[in-house]
């Protein structure tokens, strides 16, 4: 009998309110159907936002034969991809978790950006287009700090769950948590037995002495039929909800999820042996520690407990018909310190013991079901209504999945071969409809409707086409709509100069578009690296983007030529409309998406105004409420870049407050603004509420040091301070861009490779990788321009100049690492290799 027909027959024949027939728990063919019908089609709990808190952080998991990567992108978006390289299919990330600026396949170093776009593939020939080989996405959604994924091509609607459950989770501040401990245990039992065991406490008194110190086995509190609620739980719900903490029982109409906040026994506050809180650093705001446990299950793979001081989450991953992995994570506030605020043994003791007891129960249950003497038995209507409810959901979801599978046409390998071009075209069209810019909403939530607005952005599902356009629209490359266009790929598409506009003396804004009119995606404040053909050589220079991502079809750089500069001076003298250059990026951590806020203060000097202009334009174009205090310092009023355009914006909206500070007035021109240098008095006059703002600062290092000194002296919370320097710390007080470090090949240097004992004579224009090759050392490398990160090595001493293209993280740089392929020694250096 066909396995679909067998499954359908067994579901139809099963007896309501009885356990399932034996084959549901033992048969490998039916297990594979469970994976196809449920785990590859339903939304699954995958992890927590705090596990990928920073750009480049990733976690991995395997759902059957489908490995998945979950990673936070440069724009703060959490993405999920199939963990399979588009080259020959190798897993890209083999660790359970990690961090890195790129996703690099270890097999042949194919390098992907954090949004899944292929950035580097070595020696693939002239007709190879990296844009055709982006990683395959899976659906991904954050709900109150918990990440859910769906492997299906078309995911079930998740809106109702998100809108219903997020208000319950937000008070627990899961996005400001950390995983204090996690354990994964293998249970030699069918995954349904694992879930069934969780869905009843009929066994608790006889099996869980630790848990029963604080957790009630009363089905009137923990069951699935609590619409009315007992007096005890009604009183608990009322108390919590009066404090703004959603608590009332809710179960979805199809029974896939349930949420309810229950009181613990007597005066217990948490799941500990004493009943007292396990962590002194509360996760829930407020003084009431006795909030009980927020119970949340979502079939097929998670149940959770959220308490005032910590949270425990459970993830079920089936391995075979009789083997299941259960992963438990204990979360505490991100600022809680082990040994000070919590003790790990106290935190985990109850559920470590309970998990081990449950493992034994499940395994004994499985062994008994394997017996020829097993027959389905009845559920207790009082204590096992949750098990019956789960089994009912399982059978209903299975029947629906089988019906959907039967309605889809069966495709043969011959069919796939003949329809592949159309499939690829369809995929390309879908890719083109993904929205260009996803805006991270700001604001402080006070009610459920407002709380949903602060959900961090997650990679969206492809949008529907805006409309069907006429042929004349589609044939004109200058008037393509976003849903008909594709994003810019830095390696495969050159930038074409559109215009060069003077701003002030020695400052020009150069605007580019792509060869094929693709759109740009970046965060306001990021930079790109240009490859400039200067004197027959390739010169790489980095510039902040001054335009806004909300205007996607062009990209502008506003550059200032310093005395003795090479790259910028060449640009101002040689570039003209129509010329094309190669660029890499965008890159950089200095942008708004990492720090959403209601109020901002932008402080800049000289050419440091460029990222601030991009941020302000972005906030202006986004519309809605904005509150920006914009403070800029220049030598003279005539040297203030973007002065007119910023004043025009400020005149149109009430939320932009400009303050200009100059050292000297222009001759023959009136000036009514501030004269002098930035100081605390000016800060307090222009921005009296600066303590409430996220402060972004950019300019020469001495200027930023002065700003830091002022803020520290005022006892400002420096976690709200972010800066981007355009100069090295020892440079003079002038507007030095971060593009023009002067390297001189006549200055001799030495490169010491400490592990091998080699020493190589070098100079400032030879990369560390070239020196290693000269010494006969084989530092692993691939791209040779700082994008793949393969050649990362530890610099022990000395100074180097590194111009990379996103292949190394800021954390690695701070730890002393460099990329050998794009780092040149300024002094003698020692390398750990």
N, C-alpha and C positions, 0 to 999 in steps of 0.2 A: 504494500500500500504506500502511496506517495506520502512523504512525511507531513505535508500540509494537511492532507486529508486525515491522517492519523491524529494529528494534533487537534483538528477541528472535532473529530469524533470523540476524543477523550474529554475535551472541554464540555461538549454537549452531554456526555454521559455522567459527568462528575455529580456527586450528590451535594446539594447546598448544605452549608453548616457542618460539613464533614471535611476531614483532611483529603488531600488530593490522591489520586491513584499512584501506585508505586513508580511508574515510568516517568512521571513528572519530576521525580527526585533522583533518578538513576540513569536515565537513557541519554546517551551522548547526542543522538540525533535531535531529541527534543531540547536538549541544552543549547545546541547550535541555533535552533529556532528562537529560543529565548533571547539569545544574543542578537539575532537579526531583527526580531519583532520589537524588542524593548530597548536593549542597551545600545543598539545602533540607530534607534529612531526617537527615543524619548530624551528629554533634558535630564542631564546627570550632574550631580554635585561633583566638582572637580577640585576645589581648594578655596583659598581666601585671598582677597585683594592684598592683605598685608604680606603674603608670601612673595608677591611680586611688587613690592612697594616702590621700587626705583626703576628708572629706565634701564632696560637690559636684563632685569631679573626674570628668571624663568623657572617653571616647574614642569615636570613631565609625568605622564601616566599612560598606562596601556589598557584599553578597553577591548578585551579579546585580542585579536590580531591587529588592532589599530592603535599604534603609538601616537601620542598627541603632545605638542608643545604649547604651553601657555606662557606668554611673554608680554611684558609691559613695553610699549613702544616709546619713541622719542616724544610724542605728543601727549603722553599720559594714557593713551588708549591701551586696553588689555586685549591682545589678539590671541587667537587659538589657531594652530595649524596642524595638519598631519605631519608627523615627525618622519618625513621621508623626502630625501633630496631628489630634485627633479632631474638629476643627472642619471644615476643608475639605482636610485632607490635607497641608498644607505640611510640609517638613522643619523640625524644631524646632532642631536643631543642625547647622550647616553646616560648622563647623571640624572638623579632624581630632581635636583635643583642646581641653580648656578646663576651666574651673571656674566654679561659680556656686551660689548657695543654692537656686535653683529652675531648672526647665526652662521657658523662656519662648519660645513660638512668635513669631518676628519679624513674622509677617503681621498678626495681630490681637491679639497679646499674651495669648492664652490661656496660663495659668500653671499648671504642674504641680509638685507636690511631688516630691522625689527618689524617692518610692516609686510614682510614676506617677499619683497621684490629682490630679484637676483641682481647683485651689484658687480660680481666678478666671477668669471669662468675662464680659466687659462686656455689659450691656444685652441679655440673652438672654430676658427675659420672666419672668413670675411662675411659670410651670409648668416652668421649666428646672431640672433636678436635676443638679448637677455630678457626683454619684456615678455617673451613668450613662455618663460619658465619661472613664474612666480610660485611660491609655495601654495598648496591647496589649503584654503581656509576651512575651519569648522565654525559653526555658530557659537557665540560666546556672549554671556550676559552676567553682569554683576548685580546681585540683589542684596542690598544692605551690607556689603562687604564679603559676601559669599559668591564664588564664581561657579556658574553652571555652563555646561557646554552641550551641544547636540551634534551628533555625527551625521544626521540625515541631510540629504540634499535640500529638502524642504522641511524646516523645523516646525513642530507644532507651535501654535500661538502661545507665547509666554507672558503676554501683557498682563493678564488677569492675576497670575501668580505674583509677578513683580509688584504691581500696584497694591495688591492685598497684603503681601508679606513684608515688604520693605519698611512700612511704618512700625511693625513689631520689632524689626531688627535694629533700626537706626539708634534707638536709645542705648544699645549695647556697644556702640562705637567700635564695631569690628574693624573698620578701616584704620583705626588708631590702635590696633592690637598687635601682638606678635605671638608666634607659636612657641610656647615655653617648652613643650615636649610633644613628641608624637611616637606612636608605636604601630607597627603593622604585624598582625598575627595571621597565620594560615589556619583556617578552620576546615577540617576534612569533612565537609558537608555541602549540600546543595545550597545555592544562594537564597532560595526561598525559605529554607529552614532557618537560615540566619535571620532573615527579616521576620519570619513568623515568631521566632523566639523573642525578638524585641517587642513584638506587638502585643504581648500579654505579660502580666505580672502574677499569673496563677502560680508560677514556680518560685516567686521571689522569696517568700518566707523560708522555704526549705533549702534555698540555694544561694542566696545573696545576703549573708548577715551584715556585711559592711554597708551595702547600699541601703538596707532596710533600717539603718540607724536614722536616716534622714528622709528617705523616699517612701511615700505611701503606696501600698498595693491596693488601695480602695478604688474600684472601677468607677465610683461616682466622681473621682477626681481625675483619673487618667484615661478613662474609656473614650469611645468614639461616638457616644450618644449624649453629649452634654449640652444640648441646645437650651434646656431650662437651667440646669446647673443646681448643685446642692447649695444649701445656705452657706456652707463654709467657703465654697469656691466663688459664689456670688459676692461674698464680702471681700474676698481677696481681689477679685477683678475690680470691684468698685474702688478699693483703696489704691490700687496701682493706677487705674485710669484717672483718678482724681489728681494724681501726680504727673499726668501726661505720658503714661507708659501703657500703650495698647496691650490688652491682655485677654479679651474675651475669646471664647472658643469659636473657631471657624473651620469648617471642612468644605472642600470644593465639591461641587455637585457630583462629579464622577469619582470622588474619593481618592484622588491621586495625592493630595496633600492635606494636612491638618495642622493647625496652630492653636495653642492654648497655654496660658500661664497658670501654673498650679502652685499652691503653697507647699512648703516642705513640712515635715512633722514638727510639732510643738514649736519651739523657738528657733529651729535650725535656720541658718543663713546660707549654707552652701553644702556641697557634697564632700564633706570631710568626716573623719572619724569622730571629731568633737562636735560637728555641726556648725562651728564658727567659720567665718570666711577664710579662704586659703590664701588670699592675696590682700595686703593692706592697701593696695592701689586699686581703687574701684574702677570698673569699666563703665558703670552707669552713673551719670551725674546725680548727685543728691545724697542725703544722709541715710536713707532707708536701705539697710543691707538685706532685710528679709523680704525680698521680692519673689522668692520662690524660684522655680525653673520654667523658662519659656520652652515648651515642647514644640518641636517642628519636625515632621517627617515629610519626605517627598519621595514617592516611589519612582523608580525601583531601587534607589541606592543610598539613601541617607536618612538618618534621624539625628537630632541635635538637642542639647540642653544649654540654655543661655541663662546665666545667673548674674547676680549683681557684681561679683568680683572676678569671674572667669567664665569661659565657655568650653564645652566639650562637643566636638563634632565627629561624626562617624561616616565613613565612606565604605561602601560595599562594592567590590569588584570580583565578579565570577571568573574562575580560571578553568574549571571543567565542571562536569555534571556533579562531581562530589568534592569539589575544592573551591574555597572562596577566601579572598584576602579582605580582612577588615582593618582599616586604618583609622586610628583615633588620634585627634589633635586636641591638646589643651591650650587655649588661648588666654593670655592675660594682657593687661594694658601695656602698650609699647614702652612706657617709662618705668614699669615695674622691674625691680632689680632682684635677681635670685640671691637668696641669702640675706636680703634686707627686707623686701616686701613680701616675698613668698619663699617657702621651702618646697622643693620639687617633690619630695616624698609625701608631704602633707597634701599637696595639690593633686597628685595622681593616685594615691593609695586606693581610694574607693573604687575607681573605675578600672585600675589595673587588675585588682582582684576580681571585679565583676566580669571583665572581659575574659579572664582565664576561666572562670566558672561557666560563662556562656559558651566558650569554646568546647568545654567538656560536654555540656548538655547537647549542643548541636551534633557533635561527633557521635555521641551515644545514640541520639535520635536517628542519625544517618545509618548507623550500623543496624539498628532495629528495622528500619524501613527496607534495608537490603535483603532482609530475611524473606523466604517464600511464605512465611506465616503472616506477613504484614497485610492488613486490610485497612482502608480508611476508617478513622474513628471520629466520633462526634465532638464538636467544640462546646465548651461551657458557655451558655448564653449570657452568664453574668461576668465571667472573667476573661473569656476568649473572643469577645465580640470584635476586638481589634484584629485578631487573626482571621476571622471569617470575613471581615471587611477587606483585608489585604488580598485574600484569595479571590474574593468577588472581583476586585479591581484587576487582579492579574488575569483572570479568565476573560473579562470584558475587553481589556487592552489587547490581549492575544487574539481574540476573535476579530477585533477591528483591524489589527495589523494583517491578519491572514486575508481578510476581505480586500484590503488595499493591495496586497501582493497579487491576489488572484485577478484583480481588475487591470493590472498593468500588463502590457504585452511582453511576452518572453522574447529576448533578443539573443540571437546566435552570434558566434564569433564572426561569421560571414557578414551579418548585418552590421556589426561594429566596424568591420573593415570598410564597408561601403559607405557608412554614414559618418566616419570620423571627421572629414572636413567641415560638415555642417555642425557637428558637435563643437568643434573648435571655434567656429564663428559664433555659435551661441554663447560659449564661454566668454569670448572676447566682448560680446555685447553686454553680458552681465557685468563683467569687470568694469566696463565703462560707465555703468550707472551708479557705482559707489559714490556717495557724496564726497565732495572735495575736501571740505574742512569740517571737522566735528568740534563744536565749541564746548569747552568745559564750563558748565553753568556755575555761577557763584551765588553766594548768599547763605544765610544762616537759617536752618529749618526751624520752624516753630509749630507747624501743624503737618499732618500727613500729606496734604497736597503740596506743601512747600518742601517737605523733606525729600520728596522724590526728585526735586530739582537739583539736589546736590550730588546725585549719583555720578561717580566718575564715568567719563565716556568710555564706551566699549565699542570695539569694531562693529559697525552697523551691518545689518544684512543689506544686500544690494537693493537699491531703490527702484521703483517702477519708472519707466520712461516718462518724461514730462508730457509728451504728446507726440503724435505723428506729424512730422514736418514735411513741407513740400520739397521736391527735388532741388529747387534752387537754393534752399537753405543748406542742404546737405552737401552740395557740391562746392560751396564757398568756404575755404579753409579758415578765413578770418571771421566767420560768423557761425562756427560750430557751437552747439550747446554742450554743457558739461556732461550730460548723459550720452552724448555722441562722441566725446573726446576721451583721451587717455592721459594718465599722469606722466610728467616728465621723468625720463630715466637718464641719470647723469652720464652713464658710460656710453650709451648708444645714441644720444641726441645732443648735438652742439647747440650753444646759445648764439643767437643772432642779435647784434646791436640794433635797437630800434631808434633810440634817441640819446643825445648827450646834452644835458641842460646844466648851465652854470648856476650855482647856488650863491656862493660868496667867493671871495678871492681864493684861488687855488683849490676850490672845492667844486666837484661836478657830480651830478646824478646820472648814472649810466643805466639805461633801461634795456632789458633783453626780453626776447621771446624765443620759443623753441623753433627748430626747423619745421616741425609738423604741427605747430600750434597746439601742443599738449599743454596741460595746465600744471601749475606748480603747487606742491604741498609742502608746507613748512610751518613751524611755530614762530610767532612774532618774537624776534630777538635772536634767532639762529643765524648762522653764517654759512657761506659756501667758499670753496677753494677754486680759484681760477688757474688754468694752465696757460701761461703767457709765453709766446715765442719771442724771447728777448735775445738779440745778438746771436741767433742761430741755436739757442739752447732753450730748454723748457724751464720756466721759472714758475714756481707755485706760490701764490699769494692768497691770503685769507681775508675776506671782507664780510662785515655784517650786512644782512639784507635790510634795506631801509623801507621797502614797500611792505604792504600788508597781505597776508594770505587770503584775506577776504576779497582781494582783487587778483584772481588766480591766473590770468592769461599773460601777465608780464611780471618781471622780477627786476627790482632796482637796487643798485649799489651806489651809495653816496660816499665818495672817496676824496681824501685830502692829500695832496702831494707835499710831503715834508722835504726839508732841505736834505739832499743826498739820497732821496729815495730812488729806487730803481723800477720796481714793478708798477707802482702807482703813477710815477712820472711817464713811463712808457704808455700806460693806458690813456692818460690825458693827451698825450702827443700823437699817438698812433691809431687809437681806436676811432672808427667812424661808422655811421649807420650802414648796415649790410655786412660788416665783418662778422666772422664767427669764431668763437673760442670754445674750448672744452672746460667744463666745470664739474666739480665733485661735491656731493652733499645733498641736502643741507645737513648741518651738524650743530652741536652745541647744547649745553644744559641751561643757558641763561635765557629763559623764556617764561611766559605767563602760565603755560599749561601745567607746569610743575607746582605753581603757587596760586591757585584760584582764590580770589578775595573780593570782598565788597568794596574795599577802599585801597587805592594804590598811591604811592608817592614815588615819582621818578626824579632822580637827581643825576645830572650829567654835566660834563664840561667838554668843550671843544667838539671833536668829531665823535665823542661818546654819546652824542644825541641821536645817532642813527638807530640803535635798537629801540630807544624810547619812542622815536617817531613811528616805528613799525608797530609797537605795542599800542600806542595811542590811536593810530589809524584803525587798528583792528577793533579796539573797544568802541570806537566811534561808528564804524561800519556795522558792528553787531547790533547796535541799537539798544533801546531799553535804558535802564538806570545805569549810570557810570559815575564814579567819583575818583578823579585823578588830580592830584597836586603835582604839577610839572615844574621843576626848578632846574634852570639851566644857567651855566656860567660860561662867559666868553670874555675875550680881551676887550672887544669893542662891540657896540650894537650892530655895526655893519658886518660883523663876523658871526652873527647868530644864524646858524643853519636852520632852515625850515620856519623861520620866524613868522612869515606872512601866512603860510598854510596852517600853522598851528593856531594863530590868532583867529583865522577864519572859522576853524572848527570850534574854538572856545566861544566865539560869538553866536554860534548856532545852538549850542547845548549848554545847560547850566552845570554840567558835571566836570568840566575841564577848567582848572584854575592854574594860570600861567604866572610864573615869576622869573624875570630875567635879571641876572646879576652880571655886571661888567666891571672890569678893572679900570678902564678909561672911557671917557666919552669921545664920540666922534667930533671933530672940529666942524663948526657951522651947522650942527644938528642938535635939536633939543632932545633931552633925555630925562624922563621922569621916573625911571626905574631905579633899582638898587645899584650902588656903586661900591666896590670893594671886593672882599672875598667871602665865600660861603662861611657862615658861622652859626652858632646855636640860636642867636637872637633872630636871624633871618629865617631859620627853620621854624621857630616858634611863631613868628609873625605870619609866615606864608602857610604854615601847616600846623595849627595849634593842636590838632588831634593826631599827630604823627605816630603816637604810641599805638593807635588802632589800625595802622596801615602796614601793608607789605611794601617794603622799600627796595627799589631796584636802583643801583648806582653804576655808572659807567663813565670812565674818563682816565686820565693819566694816573699812575699809581700814587704819586704824592697827594693828588686831589682826593682820591678814594680813601687814603690813609687819614686825611683830615676829617672826612665824613665819618669814618669808623670811630675815630677818637671822640667826635662830638656825640655820637649815639651812645657809645659805651659810657661816657661821662654822665649822660642823661639817664643811665640805667635802662636803656632800650633793650627789648628782647631781641637779641641778634639772630635768633632763629627766623625772624621776619625780615632779615637783611640779606640781599643777594647782589652780587657784583660781577662785572665783566671788565677785565683790564685790557686796555689797548697798549700797554707798555710794560716793560720789565721793571722790577722793583728799583733797580739802581739807576734808571735813566733820569735825565733832567726833567724839570717840570715844563713839559711842552706836550702838544697834542700828537703823541706818537702812535701811529696805528700798529696793530699787531700783525701787519703783513710784511714789514721791511726790516728784518734782522739782517745786518750786513755780514756776510761770510766772505772770508778772504783765503783763497787757496795758497797764498804765500805764507800764511801763518801755520807753522808746523805743530802737529799734535801727536800724541801717542795713544793707542788703544790697547789696554791690557785685558786679556781674556783670562780671568783668574783660575777657572777650573782646569783648563787645558795648559795653562802656563805660557801661552803665546803672547808676544808683544809685537805690535805692528806700528811702523812709522806711518803717519797719516797727515791730513791737513783738514782745514775747516770745510772743504768742499767735497769730502769723500764720506760716504755713508758708513755706518758701523757694519752693515751687511757686506759692503765691498771690502772693508778691512778684514772681516772674518773670512771671506772667500780667498783673500790674498794669503791669509795664514793657513789655508787648507782646512778651515773649519766649515762645517755644513750646518749653519743655522737654518732650520726649516723655514721656507718662505714660499710664496706663491705669486701674489699680485705685484709686489715691488712698488706700490705707491700708497701704502698705508690704509688699505680698506679691509683686508681679510683678517689681520691680526695674527697671522701664523708665526711671524718672526718676533713676537714679544719676548724680550729678555730683561733681566734685572740690571739696572745701572747702580753700581755700588758707590761710585764717587765721580766727581767731575761734572761738567756742564755740557749739555748737547742742545742742538736746535732741532726740533721735530715738527714737521708739517705733515700731519696725517689727514686721512679722510674718513674718520669715524671708526677706525679699526681698533681703538683702545679707549677704555673708559676713563673718566676723571679719577675714579677711585684707584685704578691701576697706576695712573700717572703720579698721583699723590704718594703711592706706595713705592715709587722709584722705578717703575717699569717704562720701557721705551719700545718703539718699533724699530728694529734694526734697519729696515729698508729705507726709512725716511728720516732717520736721525743722523745728524752730523756733529762731530765733536768740536765744541768751541774751545775747550781746554783739554788737557790729558784726561782720559776717562778710564774707569775700570768697569768691566762687564762680567757678571757672573755667568760664564759659559766656558 
